[in-house]
Amino acid sequence: MNEDRASAAINGLPMVDARDIHKSFHHNEVLRGITMQVRKGEVVVMIGPSGSGKTTFLRCINHLEKINKGKLYVDGELVGYRETPDGKIAEDTEKNIARIRAEIGMVFQRFNLFPHMTALENVMEAPIQVKRTPKDQAEARARGLLRKVGLEQKADAYPARLSGGQQQRVAIARALAMDPKLMLFDEATSALDPELVGEVLKVMRQLAEEGMTMVVVTHEMGFAREVADRVIFMDGGVIVEEGQPEQVFSAPQQERTQTFLRMIL
Amino acid sequence: MNAIIQFFLTLLHAIVQFFVTIVTLNGQFDWSRVVENLFARIIIEGVIITIILAVLSQFIGSVIGLLLYFARRSDLAILRRFVGLYVWFFRGTPLLVQILFLNELAPALHLAQPLIQLHIFLKLGFSQDIPVDAFIATCIALSLNEGAYMAEIVRAGIDAIDTGQMEAAKSLGMTYWLGMRRIVLPQALRVIVPPLGNEFNSMLKSTSLAYVIGVGDLLGSSKALASSFFAFLELYTVAAIWYLALTTGWGLIQAQIERRVNASNIDPALLDKRPWWQRMTGLRGPTGGGPTGGVPIEAPVLEGERR
């Protein structure tokens, strides 16, 4: 499966191109020079101990966090900043940033569904408000997406009535409603009870098989092993090791990787 | 020891004596005066003015509070500074002083001159011509004052909403303003409504301060009537009855609004939908059911969800 996707990956511009990314929170440097690319159609899984910066890096991709140094491109476009004619870097307009974000879907650890709207309304909201999609069209698409994640029966339920796994699947449908070219998963199953993790991973796996470009931060090593095209191990704000899952999990080359995997597996 | 007991007994006697005097009103309270003036024209007009003043000022004050919230988050340092000074001043000086102050400035409202000539209140059917400039000045004072307090209420309401909500909105391509309008503010409203309701209760009573400048509010009218036939206690009672009616009436409306807006964070599907008389008394209807009509009081923690 990984080979099929690798051959299907389009050559040319990478979907994500991160160059020497640095990020600090006050005086704490959390990202110390991250350089990596994600090809179109590729599924990259990022693993590492907490505090390693993997979630922070993920949030830099759609500019929920501002980077302090370096350049980050998504599908060829510089994210969060623009290059002025005289070669300087200036902060981009909110409108432009929003436009780029609309093409990147994000799934959060705590779901972040809108509690004052039903599942269906949650999924319909962004296409209607951001893309100005007509209501009936948005509704039809939303129902289709809820069906895709197996929740068409729950269309009129409020998030408070849904289990964690159901909420997360609605959240995935909501992100997909904007037709993104890239999906970011921030520990999407970490807040779920074990028996509900599977239903969410199933949806994520399906997305991967359909060719979606995905960057996944997770602790689910089984998922990483089976679905990832590439695994990146981060620790202390740097990429320690990256490679094919078989290689990273079975034959890790760096000692820090070995230590981490020993603790997890 | 004896002396101490003696002292307290004397004190107790004096206090009891005092209250008896008040309750029996030294035999000089004339209830007929109260009854005949309760619905006097001037009093009713006073009630109407009070309501208009309260509603207008609360509304404008709330808008100011919202504007102050955004101003506080502005990139311009001057704006942020201004908010700090504004809140400090209007919370630091008595409302009465603010009303008197603005009333002095009232003639300076040159715009109000043509309005005064219009004799709006006479035209609307009031029995006396209320000076429009004083009315406007009072309204402005009340609004500005209220704005300073609403700023904190709005801030607390908006901050109560999890930051993940705005992040989710942004990640879907919404701008800050769109996210505010569609996602954050609607949720913040649920948090803001109860304290806002309490503020309006307070506002209904604060309008009484306007009597000092004669805008024809309830207290002002009561005092005027009291002077005319020297029945102060009776007319103050009329005023008190009306203020009580207004605040109680608002209390009922407030409860209804809070129910609809779901101000207590219950899952909408679990809201108590029984008729009001059942809700208030807890009596079961003809169909029976538990004290809450079979509806659970707390939203269940659903399986599989970590809190």
Boltz contact constraints between the chains, C-beta under 6 A:
constraints:
  - contact:
      token1: [A, 62]
      token2: [B, 171]
      max_distance: 6.0
  - contact:
      token1: [A, 64]
      token2: [B, 167]
      max_distance: 6.0
  - contact:
      token1: [A, 94]
      token2: [B, 175]
      max_distance: 6.0
  - contact:
      token1: [A, 98]
      token2: [B, 173]
      max_distance: 6.0
  - contact:
      token1: [A, 98]
      token2: [B, 175]
      max_distance: 6.0
  - contact:
      token1: [A, 101]
      token2: [B, 171]
      max_distance: 6.0
  - contact:
      token1: [A, 101]
      token2: [B, 173]
      max_distance: 6.0
  - contact:
      token1: [A, 102]
      token2: [B, 173]
      max_distance: 6.0
  - contact:
      token1: [A, 106]
      token2: [B, 171]
      max_distance: 6.0
  - contact:
      token1: [A, 110]
      token2: [B, 164]
      max_distance: 6.0
  - contact:
      token1: [A, 112]
      token2: [B, 164]
      max_distance: 6.0
  - contact:
      token1: [A, 112]
      token2: [B, 168]
      max_distance: 6.0
  - contact:
      token1: [A, 114]
      token2: [B, 183]
      max_distance: 6.0
  - contact:
      token1: [A, 116]
      token2: [B, 186]
      max_distance: 6.0
  - contact:
      token1: [A, 116]
      token2: [B, 187]
      max_distance: 6.0
  - contact:
      token1: [A, 126]
      token2: [B, 172]
      max_distance: 6.0
  - contact:
      token1: [A, 129]
      token2: [B, 178]
      max_distance: 6.0
  - contact:
      token1: [A, 129]
      token2: [B, 182]
      max_distance: 6.0
  - contact:
      token1: [A, 130]
      token2: [B, 173]
      max_distance: 6.0
  - contact:
      token1: [A, 130]
      token2: [B, 174]
      max_distance: 6.0
  - contact:
      token1: [A, 158]
      token2: [B, 268]
      max_distance: 6.0
  - contact:
      token1: [A, 160]
      token2: [B, 267]
      max_distance: 6.0
  - contact:
      token1: [A, 160]
      token2: [B, 299]
      max_distance: 6.0
  - contact:
      token1: [A, 163]
      token2: [B, 302]
      max_distance: 6.0
  - contact:
      token1: [A, 163]
      token2: [B, 304]
      max_distance: 6.0
  - contact:
      token1: [A, 164]
      token2: [B, 304]
      max_distance: 6.0
  - contact:
      token1: [A, 164]
      token2: [B, 305]
      max_distance: 6.0
  - contact:
      token1: [A, 178]
      token2: [B, 172]
      max_distance: 6.0
  - contact:
      token1: [A, 191]
      token2: [B, 306]
      max_distance: 6.0
  - contact:
      token1: [A, 193]
      token2: [B, 304]
      max_distance: 6.0
  - contact:
      token1: [A, 196]
      token2: [B, 304]
      max_distance: 6.0
